[in-house]
Amino acid sequence: MIYRLLLVLAWSLCVLDAAAQAPLEIGSRKQLFIDQRFIAASKGVERHMNPAQKLGLILDEKGQPSSESGHTSRVIEDKGRIRLYVGAGDLFILESEDGIKFKRVDVRIGRGELPTIFLDPHDPDPARRYKLFWLQTQNPFNPKTDGIFAACSADGVQFTTVGRVLPFLIDNPTVVDWDERIGKYVIFTRTFSYDSENQRRITRLETDDPLKPWPYLPGNPKQERLTVANAPAVLEADKEDDPHSDIYYNSATIYPWAQDVYLMFTAQFRHFSPERNPSLRPPNGHWEDFGLLEIQLASSRDGIQWQRVSREPYFPTGLADEWDRWYAVMAPGIVRRGNYLYQYYNSSGRTHDSAILRPEYEKSAARMGGIGVVRQRLDGFISADADHRGGWLETPPLIFKGRELRLNIDTGAMGTAFVELRDADGKPIPGFTLADCEEIGGNFVDQRVYWKGKTDVSPLAGRSIRLYFKLTRAKLYGFQFLVE
């Protein structure tokens, strides 16, 4: 009996080991280092979150800081035109060619609270290209008639209401996307935990049609909010966060320029209290839900399991005399211009619920609030980094399609990188060794790898290989085998 159990155990271990070593089919798709998927072994290499660069307020048509302000609902690009939808109630539209200078479109989209736009790449019906979701409620909330409603549009301006899709009070944007990986629509929004200071959490729903009622689990019928009983959390503040904090907004985005990359630009909310923050003066004379918000980055391969490689801000909030002090909320969506990505955020210049942090800062800012823009290099959110002492990483076995290996990498002037192609057992492949590789040095988003003047790796396509990177003071963002 014991012998038979040992045989079964040995067989199971062999199966697990074989599964662990099964090569990853990556085709010719771009791969990023947002997690450990492409790091089977390494030394002297660590992954880092790379903050975005603040460019300041968006500009008006004359190139001056824009006077526009308001909740940034979403940024989209449609036929080369960038649209920034703005407003926590009655939406309006700002349009841009370059992502920096915007002009207001003479139209308003009436609906309820926290409306969020979605440009649907999947729906074949042209009348449903754009979809809009918002909270419609009365006081008190009526679960028979109130909740999240939906509308559709052909042009993103004139919408037709479809009806209610969720019978809960969610005072938070409902971010909808089409997930090509699973062939379903996914919705990221707030789920509530009544019995915790970490009340605000992020949930994820799946549906075949976001204009029809969304799925949820039964919960306490006396609770008007969507709770963790109705929709379990996929991301929440944890023991590494401030104990008086939660996640306010999610700004989830399925990244379109690489395989299996899901990003959240979470608004982390640290709560104040009269005991811990006695200097704060409530503007209405009574204590509300005051606190500070900053943007952090979370990443995932499937939209379900999330990680935060850093708890540092994705970009810093403003100084005490600047327009974006104390409060930042990111708009869902990313637009690209050349080698750079642009994202947008809004700030009130006050704490949550509109207080001033301390009396001495009442008049310190010449302007409070507005819409800001940040810039990130293509694929630049997280990188595998080696410092000046050097390091290396080896991928698990991969099967690719293509003729050339391209890198998104930054070594600056003083760093270098070399790449070796190895077989599945980790042995260097002749002609593609470190000794054959020509030095890579500089800042590139799409750099060919050369081995003694040659770039053609097509003889290895379809085989199980590993990539070995030798890095010195380098940031490696991603790699891709290209067919052309």
N, C-alpha and C positions, 0 to 999 in steps of 0.2 A: 504493500500500500504506500509506504513512504517513498519507495523507489519510483512508483508511478507518479506521485505528486511532484517529485523532483524533476521527472521528465517533462511534466506539464509546465512547471515553472521555467525550466530551461528553454522550452519551446516558446513560451510567452515572452521571455526576455529577448530571444532571437527575433521574434516578430516586432517587438517594440524597437529594437536596435535597427532593424531593416527599415521600419517606418521613419525613424529619426534620420536615417541616412538617405532616404528617398530624395532624389534631386528635385529641386524647385524648377518648375516649368515657367520661365520668365519671358519666353518669346523675344520680341524686340521692344518690350515696354520698359519705360524708365523706372528705376528702383531707387528709393530713398532710404536713408538710415534713421528713420523715425523710431525704430526699436531695434531689437537684437536679431531680427529675422536674417539679416545678411552678415552677421558677425558670429561665426562658429567658434573662432578663437582669436585672441588678440593680446597684445602687450604694449603698454604705453599709449593706448588709444582710449579715449572716453568720448561719449556723446554729449553734446552741449546744445542748449537752446540759443538761437541767435536772435537778439532783439531787432525789431524793425526800426527804421530811421524815421523820426518825426520830421515832417516837412512843414508843419504849421497849419494854419487855417487853409481850407480850400480857397481858391481865388475866384473873383467875379470875372466877367468878360473883359474888363479893363486891366486885369492882372493885379488888382488890389484885394486885400483880405476880404472875404465875403462876409456880409452881414447876416447871412442865413444861419439859422439855428433850429434845433429840434431833434427829436428822436430819429436816429438813422435806421429806417426800417429794413432796407436791403439795397445792395448795389448789384446791378446786372449789366451785361453787355448783350445788345441785340443788333445784329447786322452792323457791327462796327461802332455803334453808338452806346456810350456809357450812360446809364440812368441811375441816379441816386434818389430813392424814394424816402421822403422825410415826413415825419409827423407821428405823434402818439395818438392822434385822433383823425383829423381830416388830412389825408395824405396830399402832399404836393410833390412835384418831380423837378429835379435838377438834372440837366444834361451836359455832357462833356465829350470832347473828342480825345483829349490827352490825359484825362483823369486828374487834372490839376485845376483848370479853369472851367467853371460851371455857369450855366445860365438857367434861370427858372422858366419852366414851361407854363404857359397860361392855362392851367387846368388844375382842378382839385378833384380828388377822388373821395367822395363822402362815404363813410362807413363808421364803425364803432371804434373801440379802443385797441391800441397796439396792432394795427393792421400790418401784415407781412406779405410781401409779393413773392411769387415763384414763377419763373419762366421755365416751362415744362419742355424738355427736349424729347420726351417720349410720346406724349399724347398725339395721335394722328389727326385729331379734330382741330382744324385751325381756329375754331371759335373758342377753344379751351387752351390755347397756347399759354396764356397768362392765368395764374390762379391767385386769389386773394383770400386771406384768412384773418379774422378779427374777433375780438370779444364783444358780444352784445349783451348788455345786462341792465337791470334796473335795481333800485335799492328799496328793499332787500332783494338779493338774488333769488330768482324763481327757477328752480331746476326743470320745470315743465316747459318753459319758453326761452330761457336764457342759455348762454354758453358760447362756444366757438362756432362761427358761421363761415360760409365759403361762397365765393363768387368766381366767375371766369370771364375771360376777355380775349379778343383776337389781337388787340393792339396795346394792352397794358394801360389803357386810359379809360375806356368805357367798359364798365363791368356789369354783368348780370348776376344777381344773387341766386344761388342754388338752394341754400337752406342751411340748417344747423347740422354740424358734424360731430359735436361733442357737448354733452349737457353738464359741463362743469365751469366753474369760475376759475380761469387761468389768467391772472394779470401779468402775462409774460408772452413774448412773441412765440408763435408756433412756426418753427422753421421747417419747411417741407422741401424734400429733394427726391429726385429719382435716383435710385441706387441700381446701377447697371449690373453690379456684381451679383445681386440676388434677384433682380427682375421685379422689384417692388418699390413702392414709395415709402420713404421713412420720414418720420416726424420727430423732431427734437423740441421738447418744451419742458416746463416746470412741473415737477411733482412735489407734493407737500408732505412734510412730516409734522403733525401737530404737537407731538410730545418731545420735541428737541429744539434747542437753540439753532441747530443746524437744520432749519426748516426747509429751506429752498434747495432742491436737488434737481438733477436733470434726468429725464426719462426719454425713452425712444419707443415709438410705435411703428408698426408696419401695416400697410394697407395696399390693396390692389387698385384703389381709386380714391384719391384724397377728397373728392367731391361727394363721396358717400359717407355715412356714419363711420367714425373711427372706432377700432376695437379698444375695449378696456375691461378690467376685471371688476367683479362686484366688490363693494366696500361698504362703509358706514353711510346709509342714506341720509343721515342728518348732517353730514359734512359736505359743504357746497364746493369745496376745492377738489381738484384732482390730487389724490394722495398716493403714497407709496403702496397702499393696498390695491388701488385701481391700476397703477402703472409703476412697477418697480424702478428704482433709480439705476442708471448706468454710470453716473458720476456724481460724487458729492464731496464736500469737504471732509478731510480725514484727520488722523491724529498728528500729521505733520503740518497742518494748517493751524492758524490761530483758533483757540477754542471758542471764541465769540464770533464765528464767521460762517458763511455759507456761500453758495454760488447763485448769483442773482440772474444773469442772462447766460446763454450758451453760445450764440453765434456760430452754430455748427456749419461746417462746409465740407462737401466731398470734393477733394482736390482733383481737378481734371487733367493735370499735366504729368501724372505718374500713377503707377498701379497701386491699388489698395492703400490709399492715403486719406484718412478722415481726420479733420482738424476741428478743434473747438477753441474759440478765443473767449474764454470764460471771464465774466465780470465777477471777481472775487470781492465779497462784501463783508467788511469787518464792522460789527455792530458796536455802537456806543451805548453807554448807560449813564444815568445821573451820578452814580458812584464813581465810575472810572473816568468820566469826562465832565467834571463839574463846571468847567469854564465855558462850555457850549451854552449859547443863549437861544432857546427855541424861538423861532420867528413868530409863532402864534401863541406863545405863552404857556404851552403845555408840551410835554415830551412826546416825540413820535419816534419813528424808526430811523434814527440818524446813524450815519456811519460813512466810511470811505470805500470807494470802489476803484480797483485797478484791473487791467487785462492780463491774464496769464494764458499760456498755451497748453493744450492737451492734445494727444494724438492717439490714433487707433488704426488697426488694420481692418476692422469690421463694423465699427460704429457701436459696438457693444462693450468690448473690453478696452478701457482707456487708461492712459498713463500720462503723468506729467514729469518730464525729465528734469524740470526745474520749477521752483516756486518763485523765481524772480519775475518781475513784470515783463510782459512782451514789449512794452515801451513805457518809459517813466511818465507819471502824471506831472503836471506843471508845478513850478515853484509857486510860492504863496502869492506872488504878484502877477501871475500869468492866468490866462483865460481858462485853461483846462486843469486847474488845481483840484485835487481831492476826489475827482469823479471822472470815470471814463467808461463808456459802454460801446462795444464794437458792433458795427453793422455786419450781418451775415453777407457773405459773398466776397470774391476777389476778382479784380480785373487785371489784365496783363497788357503791358506796352513794352515790346521788345524784351530785354533781359530782366525787366523789373515787374514786380507785382504791386498793386496799389490797394489799400484797404482804408476804411473810413470809420471814424468814431465821433461820438458827440460827448460834450461835457456841459454841465450847468455852471461850473465854477463854484459850486457849493457842495455841501455834503448831500447824501441821500436825504430826501424830504426837506431840502432847501435851507439848511442852517449854515451859519458861518462858523468855522472851526474855533476861532478865538476872537474876542472883541477887537483886538488890535489889527485884525485882518479885514475889518468891515469895508474899508475903502482902499485897500492896498493894490487891488487889481483894476487897471483902467477899463478892462472889459471882462465880463464873466460869461462864459458859455460860447458855444459855436460848434462848427463841424470841422474836424481835423482830418488830415490825410497822413498815412505812414507808408513807407516804401520798404519792400523786402526784395532781395535778389530772387530770381527764379529758383524754386526748390530750396530756398535758404533757411527754412525754419529750424531744422536740426541737422547737425553735422557730426561726423566721426573725426575727432581731432587728435593730433599728436603735437606736442610742444617741441622746443628746440633740441631736446635730448633724443627725439625720435621714437618711433613705435611702428607696429605693424598690425594688420588684421587679415584674416583669411575667411572667405565666405564658405558656407556649406556648398555641397555639390549643386550645380546649376545646369540647366539645359536651355540654350538660347537659339535664336534665329538672327541672322544678320551677317554683315561683312566687316564692320568696324566697331571697336569699343570706344565709346565717348565718356568723358568724365565732366562732372560739374565740381570744380575744385578751386581752392584758393591757397596758394603757398606764399603769396606775397613775393617780395624780391629775394628773401633770405631762405625760403624753404624749398624743398624738393619732394617729388614723388616718383616712385617706380612701380610698375605692375608686372606681375608674373602670372602666367596661366599654368595651372596645374591639373593633373588628372584627378579623378575622384578619390584616389588614395593619397593625394597631396604631393605627388612627385612632379617636379617641373617638367613641362613639355618642351622638348627641343625647339629652338627658334623663337620661343616666347618666355625666356627666362629673364631674371633680373639683369643679368649681364647683357642680354640682347636689348633690353628696354632703353629707349632714349629718355634722358632726364625730362621731367615735367616740372616747370617752374613758372609761376605767374598766377594770374587770376582769370579763370575761364568758366563759362557756363556750358560749353560744348567743345571740349578739347579731345582730338583724336589721340589715341595711344599708338606710338610707333615702336617697332622692334627692328632695329637696324634698317630704318627707312621704310619698312613695310607696315601696312595697317590691316591687311586682309586676314581675318580670322575665320572666314567661311569654312575652311576645311574642318574646323572643330565644331561647327554648328550641328546640333542634334546629339552631340556627345555630352556625357556628364563631366563637367570640369569645375574647378574652383578658381576664384580670383584671389591673388595674394597682393596686398598693397603694402609697400614700404614707404612710410611717411616721415618727413622731418618738418616741423613747424608748418603743418598743413591742416586745412579743413576740407574734408571730403564730404560733399553733400549728396552725391548720387552718381549712378552709372547707367549706361544704356548701350545695348548692341543695336546698331542701325542697319537696315537692309540696304539702303542706297549707298 
